[in-house]
Amino acid sequence: MTPTPKPPAAPPPPTGGRRPPGTLYVRFRTAAGDPDGPGGPIDARQYEQLLGLLGQFTPVIQALPPDAALVDVRGALRYFDRDAAGIAALIRLRALAWHGVRCTIGIGGNPQLARIAAQDAPPGGIRAVPADPRSIAAFLDRRPASALYGVGPAAARALSAYGLDSVGRIAAAPPATLQRILGARAGRAVSERARGIDPTPVTPDAATRSIAAEHRFHHDELDPDRRRRALLSLADELGTRLRADGRAARALTLTVRYADRSTTTRTRRLDAPTAHGPALTAAAYALHAALGLQRARVRTLALRAEDLCRAERAARQLTFDPTDDKAHRVEAAVDRARARFGAAAVRPAAALGPAAPGPNRPPRR
C-alpha cells in the first residue's frame, strides 16, 4: 500500500519587509492596593531585580528607569516555543509571583508601536499590535500627533496649525510638506513614524542614558549670582554621580522654569565626553549666560547630563598647566571623601555664597 503523500507546507505569508511583533514595552508597578488601579512606584532595588527577570528571556534589554524597559524577544520565540504574547504572559506571571509587581506590556513590531500599545493596555494587562499594515494604520489613525515618539508639544502645535492634528492625517500628508513644517530630518522621521515605521533598535546596556539634578529656589530668584551658585552645585552633583557610575556625558541640557510656569530648555554639545566637574560647570555657565536672564524670575533650574558613554571613552587632553592636574587630583580626593562620609561631606566653597558678616568682619559693599 502506497502511503498518501503529505501536502507541501504553505509558505509563510509575506510581511512586506516589516518585522513581526517581537518588541515589548514593559512598565512595572507594585501590586499593592486596588487590583484594577494603576499601582504604586517600584524602588531601585526592585527595578534591578526585574531587569534580571527580563534577562531570563533575552539579553536585548534597554532599561528605561525608573520603572520601564524595552525588550526585543524575537530571538527567544523559537527557544520558548511561544509568540511574543506568550512570552509577555510569562513575564507578567513571574513578576507577580516572585516580586509582587504587576507588568503592563505593549507588543509591537518596533519600539514606537510597543510604547503606544502599553499606553492602551489596562493596568497589569497586555496589548498587542498586529504586524499587517492595515491593522497598524487603524491602530494609529485617530491618535493625536503627540502620540508619535519624538513629537513634543512644540512640534505638535506646529503640525496642528496646518490641520495635521492626528496621526492619520500626518500619514496622509506628503513627506515634503512635513519637511517644510518641521525640517528635513524631523519631517522625514515623523512621516515614517506616522505610518508605523520606527527603525530605532532596542539598545542593550542603556540603564542610564541621562542623569539629572534639580534646584528649586525658596522664592522666585532674580539674582544671577545665586543662580550661578545653584548651577555650580548641580554640575558638581552630576560630575560626582557620573564618576561613581563610570560614565561621561557628551551633552548638557539646562531647563529653566519661570514664575509663570513656562520653561526654556537649551542643550550644549561638549567638546569631548567628560565627567570633570569644572568642565560641566563651565558648560552650565555658558548655557545660562546665553539665555540672557537678567530680569527673569526663575523658580527652578534643572541640569541634565545626556548622551552618556562609558568613562573609558572619555579621552583627557594632556596639558602643561599644573592647575588642571591639581583639579583632577582634588576631584579624586573629594570622591573618596564622599564615598566614605557621604555626599554632603565636601561641597564647593563658591556654592555656599558670600560669608555672613561676623563680629570682626565688616559687611561687603
C-alpha positions, 0 to 999 in steps of 0.5 A: 500500500502506497502511503498518501503523500503529505501536502507541501507546507504553505509558505509563510505569508509575506510581511512586506519587509516589516518585522513581526511583533517581537518588541515589548514595552514593559512598565512595572508597578507594585501590586499593592492596593486596588487590583484594577488601579494603576499601582504604586512606584517600584524602588531601585532595588526592585527595578534591578531585580526585574531587569534580571527577570527580563534577562531570563528571556533575552539579553536585548534589554534597554532599561528605561528607569525608573520603572520601564524597559524595552525588550526585543524577544524575537530571538527567544520565540523559537527557544520558548516555543511561544509568540511574543504574547506568550512570552509577555504572559510569562513575564507578567506571571513571574513578576507577580509571583516572585516580586509582587509587581504587576507588568503592563506590556505593549507588543509591537513590531518596533519600539514606537508601536510597543510604547503606544500599545502599553499606553492602551493596555489596562493596568497589569494587562497586555496589548498587542499590535498586529504586524499587517499594515492595515491593522497598524494604520487603524491602530494609529489613525485617530491618535493625536500627533503627540502620540508619535515618539519624538513629537513634543508639544512644540512640534505638535502645535506646529503640525496642528496649525496646518490641520495635521492634528492626528496621526492619520492625517500626518500619514496622509500628508506628503513627506515634503510638506512635513519637511517644510513644517518641521525640517528635513530630518524631523519631517522625514522621521515623523512621516515614517513614524506616522505610518508605523515605521520606527527603525530605532533598535532596542539598545542593550546596556542603556540603564542610564542614558541621562542623569539629572539634578534639580534646584528649586529656589525658596522664592522666585530668584532674580539674582544671577549670582545665586543662580550661578551658585545653584548651577555650580552645585548641580554640575558638581552633583552630576560630575560626582554621580557620573564618576561613581557610575563610570560614565561621561556625558557628551551633552548638557541640557539646562531647563529653566522654569519661570514664575509663570510656569513656562520653561526654556530648555537649551542643550550644549554639545561638549567638546569631548565626553567628560565627567570633570566637574569644572568642565560641566560647570563651565558648560552650565555657565555658558548655557545660562549666560546665553539665555540672557536672564537678567530680569527673569524670575526663575523658580527652578533650574534643572541640569541634565547630563545626556548622551552618556558613554562609558568613562573609558571613552572619555579621552583627557587632553594632556596639558602643561598647566599644573592647575588642571592636574591639581583639579583632577587630583582634588576631584579624586580626593573629594570622591573618596571623601564622599564615598566614605562620609557621604555626599554632603561631606565636601561641597564647593566653597563658591556654592555656599555664597558670600560669608555672613558678616561676623563680629570682626568682619565688616559687611561687603559693599 
